[in-house]
């Protein structure tokens, strides 16, 4: 094993971990955004139902 090959292997492993981490982070943030949108829609929906039931 040459030092250069070892270094390349380590860099490749780190790069792969970085890509996986980015995918996980993107998935996490999109799910958070989706949860915020859904909760807001539910909130507005319940407000509308509440207003229409008062009339």
N, C-alpha and C positions, 0 to 999 in steps of 0.2 A: 504494500500500500504506500503510494507516494503521498507526501503531505498535501500536494495540490488536489489529488483525488479525494482525500479525506475532507478537505475544505469544501470542495464542490458538493460532496455528499451532504455535509452539514448545511450548506447554503440551500441546497435543493429541499432538504427536510424542513428548514425554517420557512422557505417560500411556500411549501405545501401547507404547513400549519397556518401561515398568514392568510392564504386563500380560504382555507376552511373557516378560520376565525372571521374573515370578512363576510362569508356566506351566512354564518350563524348570526353575526351582528346585524346584517341586512334583514334576515328573516325575523329577528327579534324586534327591530325597529318598525318593520312593516306590520307585524302583528300588534304592536303597541298603537300604531296609527289606526289600524283597523278597529281595535277595541275602543279607541277614543271616538271614532266616527260612529260606531254602533251605539255606544252609550249616549252620544249626543242625539242620535236619531230617536232612540227610545225616550229620551228626556223630552224632546220636542213633540213626539207623538203623544206622550201622556199629557203634556200641556194642552195640546189641541183637543184631546178627548175630554179633559177636565173643563175647558172653556165651553165646548159644545154641550156638555151635560148640564152646565149651569143655566144655559139659555132655555 
